[in-house]
Amino acid sequence: MKLENVEINAAKRLNLIPSDWQENVWLITGKDEGCVAEGDWKELVDLAESILDHPNTKIVKEESE
């Protein structure tokens, strides 16, 4: 599967960047690459769905409106 090598930045210190040596693997970093988590796109989708489905997401969303 060929996916676009997209880079996504959020907040001050949350970055999603493609690996420069592994195909279809992305890294989640903090302010620098000393704080890293990695996964393929499917694993990141699973993480995103878990975050969006978590009760805390509704609380944070309601407070920010």
mmCIF file of the N, C-alpha and C atoms, coordinates in Angstrom:
data_MODEL
# 
_entry.id   MODEL 
# 
loop_
_atom_site.group_PDB 
_atom_site.id 
_atom_site.type_symbol 
_atom_site.label_atom_id 
_atom_site.label_alt_id 
_atom_site.label_comp_id 
_atom_site.label_asym_id 
_atom_site.label_entity_id 
_atom_site.label_seq_id 
_atom_site.pdbx_PDB_ins_code 
_atom_site.Cartn_x 
_atom_site.Cartn_y 
_atom_site.Cartn_z 
_atom_site.occupancy 
_atom_site.B_iso_or_equiv 
_atom_site.pdbx_formal_charge 
_atom_site.auth_seq_id 
_atom_site.auth_comp_id 
_atom_site.auth_asym_id 
_atom_site.auth_atom_id 
_atom_site.pdbx_PDB_model_num 
ATOM 1   N N  . MET A 1 1  ? 0.852   -1.171 0.000  1.00 0.00 ? 1  MET A N  1 
ATOM 2   C CA . MET A 1 1  ? 0.000   0.000  0.000  1.00 0.00 ? 1  MET A CA 1 
ATOM 3   C C  . MET A 1 1  ? 0.898   1.234  0.000  1.00 0.00 ? 1  MET A C  1 
ATOM 4   N N  . LYS A 1 2  ? 0.628   2.157  -0.899 1.00 0.00 ? 2  LYS A N  1 
ATOM 5   C CA . LYS A 1 2  ? 1.410   3.388  -0.981 1.00 0.00 ? 2  LYS A CA 1 
ATOM 6   C C  . LYS A 1 2  ? 0.601   4.524  -0.379 1.00 0.00 ? 2  LYS A C  1 
ATOM 7   N N  . LEU A 1 3  ? 1.114   5.103  0.707  1.00 0.00 ? 3  LEU A N  1 
ATOM 8   C CA . LEU A 1 3  ? 0.455   6.225  1.375  1.00 0.00 ? 3  LEU A CA 1 
ATOM 9   C C  . LEU A 1 3  ? 1.298   7.481  1.217  1.00 0.00 ? 3  LEU A C  1 
ATOM 10  N N  . GLU A 1 4  ? 0.654   8.618  1.233  1.00 0.00 ? 4  GLU A N  1 
ATOM 11  C CA . GLU A 1 4  ? 1.345   9.901  1.145  1.00 0.00 ? 4  GLU A CA 1 
ATOM 12  C C  . GLU A 1 4  ? 2.174   10.127 2.409  1.00 0.00 ? 4  GLU A C  1 
ATOM 13  N N  . ASN A 1 5  ? 3.405   10.582 2.257  1.00 0.00 ? 5  ASN A N  1 
ATOM 14  C CA . ASN A 1 5  ? 4.264   10.896 3.405  1.00 0.00 ? 5  ASN A CA 1 
ATOM 15  C C  . ASN A 1 5  ? 3.893   12.263 3.959  1.00 0.00 ? 5  ASN A C  1 
ATOM 16  N N  . VAL A 1 6  ? 2.850   12.287 4.756  1.00 0.00 ? 6  VAL A N  1 
ATOM 17  C CA . VAL A 1 6  ? 2.312   13.523 5.308  1.00 0.00 ? 6  VAL A CA 1 
ATOM 18  C C  . VAL A 1 6  ? 2.959   13.815 6.656  1.00 0.00 ? 6  VAL A C  1 
ATOM 19  N N  . GLU A 1 7  ? 3.112   15.088 6.968  1.00 0.00 ? 7  GLU A N  1 
ATOM 20  C CA . GLU A 1 7  ? 3.576   15.512 8.287  1.00 0.00 ? 7  GLU A CA 1 
ATOM 21  C C  . GLU A 1 7  ? 2.473   16.353 8.901  1.00 0.00 ? 7  GLU A C  1 
ATOM 22  N N  . ILE A 1 8  ? 2.108   16.032 10.142 1.00 0.00 ? 8  ILE A N  1 
ATOM 23  C CA . ILE A 1 8  ? 1.026   16.738 10.824 1.00 0.00 ? 8  ILE A CA 1 
ATOM 24  C C  . ILE A 1 8  ? 1.578   17.271 12.146 1.00 0.00 ? 8  ILE A C  1 
ATOM 25  N N  . ASN A 1 9  ? 1.304   18.538 12.424 1.00 0.00 ? 9  ASN A N  1 
ATOM 26  C CA . ASN A 1 9  ? 1.750   19.167 13.670 1.00 0.00 ? 9  ASN A CA 1 
ATOM 27  C C  . ASN A 1 9  ? 0.533   19.693 14.409 1.00 0.00 ? 9  ASN A C  1 
ATOM 28  N N  . ALA A 1 10 ? 0.522   19.499 15.732 1.00 0.00 ? 10 ALA A N  1 
ATOM 29  C CA . ALA A 1 10 ? -0.589  19.971 16.545 1.00 0.00 ? 10 ALA A CA 1 
ATOM 30  C C  . ALA A 1 10 ? -0.043  20.476 17.872 1.00 0.00 ? 10 ALA A C  1 
ATOM 31  N N  . ALA A 1 11 ? -0.757  21.386 18.444 1.00 0.00 ? 11 ALA A N  1 
ATOM 32  C CA . ALA A 1 11 ? -0.352  21.988 19.715 1.00 0.00 ? 11 ALA A CA 1 
ATOM 33  C C  . ALA A 1 11 ? 1.077   22.505 19.591 1.00 0.00 ? 11 ALA A C  1 
ATOM 34  N N  . LYS A 1 12 ? 1.774   22.612 20.702 1.00 0.00 ? 12 LYS A N  1 
ATOM 35  C CA . LYS A 1 12 ? 3.145   23.109 20.659 1.00 0.00 ? 12 LYS A CA 1 
ATOM 36  C C  . LYS A 1 12 ? 4.146   22.009 20.354 1.00 0.00 ? 12 LYS A C  1 
ATOM 37  N N  . ARG A 1 13 ? 3.881   20.823 20.867 1.00 0.00 ? 13 ARG A N  1 
ATOM 38  C CA . ARG A 1 13 ? 4.918   19.803 20.846 1.00 0.00 ? 13 ARG A CA 1 
ATOM 39  C C  . ARG A 1 13 ? 4.417   18.434 20.421 1.00 0.00 ? 13 ARG A C  1 
ATOM 40  N N  . LEU A 1 14 ? 3.486   18.387 19.509 1.00 0.00 ? 14 LEU A N  1 
ATOM 41  C CA . LEU A 1 14 ? 2.976   17.102 19.047 1.00 0.00 ? 14 LEU A CA 1 
ATOM 42  C C  . LEU A 1 14 ? 3.111   17.047 17.535 1.00 0.00 ? 14 LEU A C  1 
ATOM 43  N N  . ASN A 1 15 ? 3.920   16.109 17.064 1.00 0.00 ? 15 ASN A N  1 
ATOM 44  C CA . ASN A 1 15 ? 4.223   16.027 15.645 1.00 0.00 ? 15 ASN A CA 1 
ATOM 45  C C  . ASN A 1 15 ? 4.081   14.592 15.165 1.00 0.00 ? 15 ASN A C  1 
ATOM 46  N N  . LEU A 1 16 ? 3.513   14.434 13.991 1.00 0.00 ? 16 LEU A N  1 
ATOM 47  C CA . LEU A 1 16 ? 3.418   13.146 13.328 1.00 0.00 ? 16 LEU A CA 1 
ATOM 48  C C  . LEU A 1 16 ? 4.238   13.269 12.051 1.00 0.00 ? 16 LEU A C  1 
ATOM 49  N N  . ILE A 1 17 ? 5.310   12.486 11.956 1.00 0.00 ? 17 ILE A N  1 
ATOM 50  C CA . ILE A 1 17 ? 6.205   12.594 10.807 1.00 0.00 ? 17 ILE A CA 1 
ATOM 51  C C  . ILE A 1 17 ? 6.490   11.211 10.235 1.00 0.00 ? 17 ILE A C  1 
ATOM 52  N N  . PRO A 1 18 ? 6.674   11.137 8.907  1.00 0.00 ? 18 PRO A N  1 
ATOM 53  C CA . PRO A 1 18 ? 6.997   9.839  8.320  1.00 0.00 ? 18 PRO A CA 1 
ATOM 54  C C  . PRO A 1 18 ? 8.425   9.426  8.678  1.00 0.00 ? 18 PRO A C  1 
ATOM 55  N N  . SER A 1 19 ? 8.624   8.144  8.851  1.00 0.00 ? 19 SER A N  1 
ATOM 56  C CA . SER A 1 19 ? 9.973   7.618  9.086  1.00 0.00 ? 19 SER A CA 1 
ATOM 57  C C  . SER A 1 19 ? 10.814  7.858  7.845  1.00 0.00 ? 19 SER A C  1 
ATOM 58  N N  . ASP A 1 20 ? 12.079  8.199  8.031  1.00 0.00 ? 20 ASP A N  1 
ATOM 59  C CA . ASP A 1 20 ? 12.927  8.387  6.859  1.00 0.00 ? 20 ASP A CA 1 
ATOM 60  C C  . ASP A 1 20 ? 13.589  7.082  6.422  1.00 0.00 ? 20 ASP A C  1 
ATOM 61  N N  . TRP A 1 21 ? 13.351  5.990  7.125  1.00 0.00 ? 21 TRP A N  1 
ATOM 62  C CA . TRP A 1 21 ? 13.978  4.737  6.697  1.00 0.00 ? 21 TRP A CA 1 
ATOM 63  C C  . TRP A 1 21 ? 13.026  3.551  6.641  1.00 0.00 ? 21 TRP A C  1 
ATOM 64  N N  . GLN A 1 22 ? 11.799  3.686  7.158  1.00 0.00 ? 22 GLN A N  1 
ATOM 65  C CA . GLN A 1 22 ? 10.821  2.602  7.084  1.00 0.00 ? 22 GLN A CA 1 
ATOM 66  C C  . GLN A 1 22 ? 9.614   3.065  6.282  1.00 0.00 ? 22 GLN A C  1 
ATOM 67  N N  . GLU A 1 23 ? 9.194   2.264  5.310  1.00 0.00 ? 23 GLU A N  1 
ATOM 68  C CA . GLU A 1 23 ? 8.042   2.618  4.494  1.00 0.00 ? 23 GLU A CA 1 
ATOM 69  C C  . GLU A 1 23 ? 6.754   2.412  5.277  1.00 0.00 ? 23 GLU A C  1 
ATOM 70  N N  . ASN A 1 24 ? 5.841   3.373  5.158  1.00 0.00 ? 24 ASN A N  1 
ATOM 71  C CA . ASN A 1 24 ? 4.524   3.324  5.811  1.00 0.00 ? 24 ASN A CA 1 
ATOM 72  C C  . ASN A 1 24 ? 4.607   3.219  7.330  1.00 0.00 ? 24 ASN A C  1 
ATOM 73  N N  . VAL A 1 25 ? 5.596   3.867  7.919  1.00 0.00 ? 25 VAL A N  1 
ATOM 74  C CA . VAL A 1 25 ? 5.711   3.978  9.379  1.00 0.00 ? 25 VAL A CA 1 
ATOM 75  C C  . VAL A 1 25 ? 5.839   5.451  9.709  1.00 0.00 ? 25 VAL A C  1 
ATOM 76  N N  . TRP A 1 26 ? 5.089   5.885  10.704 1.00 0.00 ? 26 TRP A N  1 
ATOM 77  C CA . TRP A 1 26 ? 5.125   7.281  11.138 1.00 0.00 ? 26 TRP A CA 1 
ATOM 78  C C  . TRP A 1 26 ? 5.601   7.342  12.575 1.00 0.00 ? 26 TRP A C  1 
ATOM 79  N N  . LEU A 1 27 ? 6.202   8.462  12.924 1.00 0.00 ? 27 LEU A N  1 
ATOM 80  C CA . LEU A 1 27 ? 6.684   8.696  14.279 1.00 0.00 ? 27 LEU A CA 1 
ATOM 81  C C  . LEU A 1 27 ? 5.873   9.811  14.907 1.00 0.00 ? 27 LEU A C  1 
ATOM 82  N N  . ILE A 1 28 ? 5.555   9.653  16.176 1.00 0.00 ? 28 ILE A N  1 
ATOM 83  C CA . ILE A 1 28 ? 4.924   10.717 16.940 1.00 0.00 ? 28 ILE A CA 1 
ATOM 84  C C  . ILE A 1 28 ? 6.007   11.236 17.865 1.00 0.00 ? 28 ILE A C  1 
ATOM 85  N N  . THR A 1 29 ? 6.332   12.518 17.726 1.00 0.00 ? 29 THR A N  1 
ATOM 86  C CA . THR A 1 29 ? 7.405   13.095 18.529 1.00 0.00 ? 29 THR A CA 1 
ATOM 87  C C  . THR A 1 29 ? 6.884   14.230 19.390 1.00 0.00 ? 29 THR A C  1 
ATOM 88  N N  . GLY A 1 30 ? 7.679   14.558 20.385 1.00 0.00 ? 30 GLY A N  1 
ATOM 89  C CA . GLY A 1 30 ? 7.414   15.726 21.207 1.00 0.00 ? 30 GLY A CA 1 
ATOM 90  C C  . GLY A 1 30 ? 8.140   16.917 20.606 1.00 0.00 ? 30 GLY A C  1 
ATOM 91  N N  . LYS A 1 31 ? 8.728   17.752 21.462 1.00 0.00 ? 31 LYS A N  1 
ATOM 92  C CA . LYS A 1 31 ? 9.402   18.951 20.941 1.00 0.00 ? 31 LYS A CA 1 
ATOM 93  C C  . LYS A 1 31 ? 10.645  18.598 20.131 1.00 0.00 ? 31 LYS A C  1 
ATOM 94  N N  . ASP A 1 32 ? 11.198  17.418 20.365 1.00 0.00 ? 32 ASP A N  1 
ATOM 95  C CA . ASP A 1 32 ? 12.310  16.936 19.554 1.00 0.00 ? 32 ASP A CA 1 
ATOM 96  C C  . ASP A 1 32 ? 12.148  15.428 19.380 1.00 0.00 ? 32 ASP A C  1 
ATOM 97  N N  . GLU A 1 33 ? 13.063  14.803 18.700 1.00 0.00 ? 33 GLU A N  1 
ATOM 98  C CA . GLU A 1 33 ? 12.912  13.379 18.434 1.00 0.00 ? 33 GLU A CA 1 
ATOM 99  C C  . GLU A 1 33 ? 13.387  12.501 19.590 1.00 0.00 ? 33 GLU A C  1 
ATOM 100 N N  . GLY A 1 34 ? 13.646  13.087 20.758 1.00 0.00 ? 34 GLY A N  1 
ATOM 101 C CA . GLY A 1 34 ? 14.011  12.316 21.936 1.00 0.00 ? 34 GLY A CA 1 
ATOM 102 C C  . GLY A 1 34 ? 12.805  11.639 22.580 1.00 0.00 ? 34 GLY A C  1 
ATOM 103 N N  . CYS A 1 35 ? 11.632  12.073 22.228 1.00 0.00 ? 35 CYS A N  1 
ATOM 104 C CA . CYS A 1 35 ? 10.383  11.523 22.761 1.00 0.00 ? 35 CYS A CA 1 
ATOM 105 C C  . CYS A 1 35 ? 9.600   10.989 21.570 1.00 0.00 ? 35 CYS A C  1 
ATOM 106 N N  . VAL A 1 36 ? 9.604   9.665  21.380 1.00 0.00 ? 36 VAL A N  1 
ATOM 107 C CA . VAL A 1 36 ? 9.061   9.105  20.146 1.00 0.00 ? 36 VAL A CA 1 
ATOM 108 C C  . VAL A 1 36 ? 8.175   7.890  20.396 1.00 0.00 ? 36 VAL A C  1 
ATOM 109 N N  . ALA A 1 37 ? 7.096   7.801  19.636 1.00 0.00 ? 37 ALA A N  1 
ATOM 110 C CA . ALA A 1 37 ? 6.285   6.589  19.509 1.00 0.00 ? 37 ALA A CA 1 
ATOM 111 C C  . ALA A 1 37 ? 6.153   6.348  18.011 1.00 0.00 ? 37 ALA A C  1 
ATOM 112 N N  . GLU A 1 38 ? 6.003   5.100  17.600 1.00 0.00 ? 38 GLU A N  1 
ATOM 113 C CA . GLU A 1 38 ? 5.889   4.837  16.174 1.00 0.00 ? 38 GLU A CA 1 
ATOM 114 C C  . GLU A 1 38 ? 4.797   3.823  15.899 1.00 0.00 ? 38 GLU A C  1 
ATOM 115 N N  . GLY A 1 39 ? 4.307   3.831  14.658 1.00 0.00 ? 39 GLY A N  1 
ATOM 116 C CA . GLY A 1 39 ? 3.327   2.851  14.243 1.00 0.00 ? 39 GLY A CA 1 
ATOM 117 C C  . GLY A 1 39 ? 2.996   3.031  12.784 1.00 0.00 ? 39 GLY A C  1 
ATOM 118 N N  . ASP A 1 40 ? 2.391   1.999  12.204 1.00 0.00 ? 40 ASP A N  1 
ATOM 119 C CA . ASP A 1 40 ? 1.940   2.169  10.825 1.00 0.00 ? 40 ASP A CA 1 
ATOM 120 C C  . ASP A 1 40 ? 0.640   2.973  10.855 1.00 0.00 ? 40 ASP A C  1 
ATOM 121 N N  . TRP A 1 41 ? 0.162   3.353  9.676  1.00 0.00 ? 41 TRP A N  1 
ATOM 122 C CA . TRP A 1 41 ? -0.991  4.252  9.617  1.00 0.00 ? 41 TRP A CA 1 
ATOM 123 C C  . TRP A 1 41 ? -2.217  3.621  10.278 1.00 0.00 ? 41 TRP A C  1 
ATOM 124 N N  . LYS A 1 42 ? -2.421  2.332  10.103 1.00 0.00 ? 42 LYS A N  1 
ATOM 125 C CA . LYS A 1 42 ? -3.562  1.648  10.720 1.00 0.00 ? 42 LYS A CA 1 
ATOM 126 C C  . LYS A 1 42 ? -3.489  1.742  12.240 1.00 0.00 ? 42 LYS A C  1 
ATOM 127 N N  . GLU A 1 43 ? -2.303  1.554  12.799 1.00 0.00 ? 43 GLU A N  1 
ATOM 128 C CA . GLU A 1 43 ? -2.145  1.662  14.247 1.00 0.00 ? 43 GLU A CA 1 
ATOM 129 C C  . GLU A 1 43 ? -2.420  3.079  14.730 1.00 0.00 ? 43 GLU A C  1 
ATOM 130 N N  . LEU A 1 44 ? -2.025  4.072  13.935 1.00 0.00 ? 44 LEU A N  1 
ATOM 131 C CA . LEU A 1 44 ? -2.296  5.462  14.307 1.00 0.00 ? 44 LEU A CA 1 
ATOM 132 C C  . LEU A 1 44 ? -3.788  5.767  14.210 1.00 0.00 ? 44 LEU A C  1 
ATOM 133 N N  . VAL A 1 45 ? -4.466  5.189  13.219 1.00 0.00 ? 45 VAL A N  1 
ATOM 134 C CA . VAL A 1 45 ? -5.918  5.342  13.115 1.00 0.00 ? 45 VAL A CA 1 
ATOM 135 C C  . VAL A 1 45 ? -6.589  4.732  14.341 1.00 0.00 ? 45 VAL A C  1 
ATOM 136 N N  . ASP A 1 46 ? -6.121  3.549  14.750 1.00 0.00 ? 46 ASP A N  1 
ATOM 137 C CA . ASP A 1 46 ? -6.677  2.914  15.951 1.00 0.00 ? 46 ASP A CA 1 
ATOM 138 C C  . ASP A 1 46 ? -6.490  3.808  17.178 1.00 0.00 ? 46 ASP A C  1 
ATOM 139 N N  . LEU A 1 47 ? -5.310  4.409  17.301 1.00 0.00 ? 47 LEU A N  1 
ATOM 140 C CA . LEU A 1 47 ? -5.045  5.327  18.407 1.00 0.00 ? 47 LEU A CA 1 
ATOM 141 C C  . LEU A 1 47 ? -5.986  6.529  18.349 1.00 0.00 ? 47 LEU A C  1 
ATOM 142 N N  . ALA A 1 48 ? -6.124  7.117  17.165 1.00 0.00 ? 48 ALA A N  1 
ATOM 143 C CA . ALA A 1 48 ? -7.001  8.286  17.009 1.00 0.00 ? 48 ALA A CA 1 
ATOM 144 C C  . ALA A 1 48 ? -8.444  7.937  17.362 1.00 0.00 ? 48 ALA A C  1 
ATOM 145 N N  . GLU A 1 49 ? -8.913  6.783  16.916 1.00 0.00 ? 49 GLU A N  1 
ATOM 146 C CA . GLU A 1 49 ? -10.279 6.377  17.248 1.00 0.00 ? 49 GLU A CA 1 
ATOM 147 C C  . GLU A 1 49 ? -10.453 6.175  18.742 1.00 0.00 ? 49 GLU A C  1 
ATOM 148 N N  . SER A 1 50 ? -9.447  5.609  19.382 1.00 0.00 ? 50 SER A N  1 
ATOM 149 C CA . SER A 1 50 ? -9.521  5.419  20.837 1.00 0.00 ? 50 SER A CA 1 
ATOM 150 C C  . SER A 1 50 ? -9.583  6.754  21.561 1.00 0.00 ? 50 SER A C  1 
ATOM 151 N N  . ILE A 1 51 ? -8.797  7.704  21.099 1.00 0.00 ? 51 ILE A N  1 
ATOM 152 C CA . ILE A 1 51 ? -8.806  9.039  21.709 1.00 0.00 ? 51 ILE A CA 1 
ATOM 153 C C  . ILE A 1 51 ? -10.164 9.706  21.487 1.00 0.00 ? 51 ILE A C  1 
ATOM 154 N N  . LEU A 1 52 ? -10.670 9.645  20.257 1.00 0.00 ? 52 LEU A N  1 
ATOM 155 C CA . LEU A 1 52 ? -11.951 10.288 19.955 1.00 0.00 ? 52 LEU A CA 1 
ATOM 156 C C  . LEU A 1 52 ? -13.122 9.641  20.686 1.00 0.00 ? 52 LEU A C  1 
ATOM 157 N N  . ASP A 1 53 ? -13.036 8.333  20.925 1.00 0.00 ? 53 ASP A N  1 
ATOM 158 C CA . ASP A 1 53 ? -14.113 7.619  21.612 1.00 0.00 ? 53 ASP A CA 1 
ATOM 159 C C  . ASP A 1 53 ? -14.034 7.723  23.132 1.00 0.00 ? 53 ASP A C  1 
ATOM 160 N N  . HIS A 1 54 ? -12.918 8.195  23.652 1.00 0.00 ? 54 HIS A N  1 
ATOM 161 C CA . HIS A 1 54 ? -12.735 8.242  25.105 1.00 0.00 ? 54 HIS A CA 1 
ATOM 162 C C  . HIS A 1 54 ? -13.637 9.316  25.715 1.00 0.00 ? 54 HIS A C  1 
ATOM 163 N N  . PRO A 1 55 ? -14.225 9.074  26.887 1.00 0.00 ? 55 PRO A N  1 
ATOM 164 C CA . PRO A 1 55 ? -15.097 10.062 27.538 1.00 0.00 ? 55 PRO A CA 1 
ATOM 165 C C  . PRO A 1 55 ? -14.411 11.413 27.780 1.00 0.00 ? 55 PRO A C  1 
ATOM 166 N N  . ASN A 1 56 ? -13.116 11.417 28.001 1.00 0.00 ? 56 ASN A N  1 
ATOM 167 C CA . ASN A 1 56 ? -12.412 12.691 28.220 1.00 0.00 ? 56 ASN A CA 1 
ATOM 168 C C  . ASN A 1 56 ? -12.507 13.613 27.013 1.00 0.00 ? 56 ASN A C  1 
ATOM 169 N N  . THR A 1 57 ? -12.593 13.039 25.815 1.00 0.00 ? 57 THR A N  1 
ATOM 170 C CA . THR A 1 57 ? -12.681 13.855 24.606 1.00 0.00 ? 57 THR A CA 1 
ATOM 171 C C  . THR A 1 57 ? -13.944 14.707 24.623 1.00 0.00 ? 57 THR A C  1 
ATOM 172 N N  . LYS A 1 58 ? -15.060 14.109 25.030 1.00 0.00 ? 58 LYS A N  1 
ATOM 173 C CA . LYS A 1 58 ? -16.306 14.860 25.107 1.00 0.00 ? 58 LYS A CA 1 
ATOM 174 C C  . LYS A 1 58 ? -16.193 15.984 26.150 1.00 0.00 ? 58 LYS A C  1 
ATOM 175 N N  . ILE A 1 59 ? -15.571 15.704 27.275 1.00 0.00 ? 59 ILE A N  1 
ATOM 176 C CA . ILE A 1 59 ? -15.413 16.718 28.324 1.00 0.00 ? 59 ILE A CA 1 
ATOM 177 C C  . ILE A 1 59 ? -14.578 17.891 27.813 1.00 0.00 ? 59 ILE A C  1 
ATOM 178 N N  . VAL A 1 60 ? -13.438 17.583 27.195 1.00 0.00 ? 60 VAL A N  1 
ATOM 179 C CA . VAL A 1 60 ? -12.553 18.639 26.688 1.00 0.00 ? 60 VAL A CA 1 
ATOM 180 C C  . VAL A 1 60 ? -13.249 19.441 25.598 1.00 0.00 ? 60 VAL A C  1 
ATOM 181 N N  . LYS A 1 61 ? -13.948 18.764 24.696 1.00 0.00 ? 61 LYS A N  1 
ATOM 182 C CA . LYS A 1 61 ? -14.653 19.458 23.624 1.00 0.00 ? 61 LYS A CA 1 
ATOM 183 C C  . LYS A 1 61 ? -15.714 20.396 24.172 1.00 0.00 ? 61 LYS A C  1 
ATOM 184 N N  . GLU A 1 62 ? -16.482 19.937 25.138 1.00 0.00 ? 62 GLU A N  1 
ATOM 185 C CA . GLU A 1 62 ? -17.535 20.777 25.725 1.00 0.00 ? 62 GLU A CA 1 
ATOM 186 C C  . GLU A 1 62 ? -16.957 21.985 26.433 1.00 0.00 ? 62 GLU A C  1 
ATOM 187 N N  . GLU A 1 63 ? -15.835 21.809 27.125 1.00 0.00 ? 63 GLU A N  1 
ATOM 188 C CA . GLU A 1 63 ? -15.225 22.933 27.840 1.00 0.00 ? 63 GLU A CA 1 
ATOM 189 C C  . GLU A 1 63 ? -14.623 23.969 26.905 1.00 0.00 ? 63 GLU A C  1 
ATOM 190 N N  . SER A 1 64 ? -14.232 23.539 25.710 1.00 0.00 ? 64 SER A N  1 
ATOM 191 C CA . SER A 1 64 ? -13.589 24.475 24.791 1.00 0.00 ? 64 SER A CA 1 
ATOM 192 C C  . SER A 1 64 ? -14.609 25.229 23.921 1.00 0.00 ? 64 SER A C  1 
ATOM 193 N N  . GLU A 1 65 ? -15.868 24.854 23.986 1.00 0.00 ? 65 GLU A N  1 
ATOM 194 C CA . GLU A 1 65 ? -16.886 25.530 23.169 1.00 0.00 ? 65 GLU A CA 1 
ATOM 195 C C  . GLU A 1 65 ? -17.414 26.769 23.838 1.00 0.00 ? 65 GLU A C  1 
# 
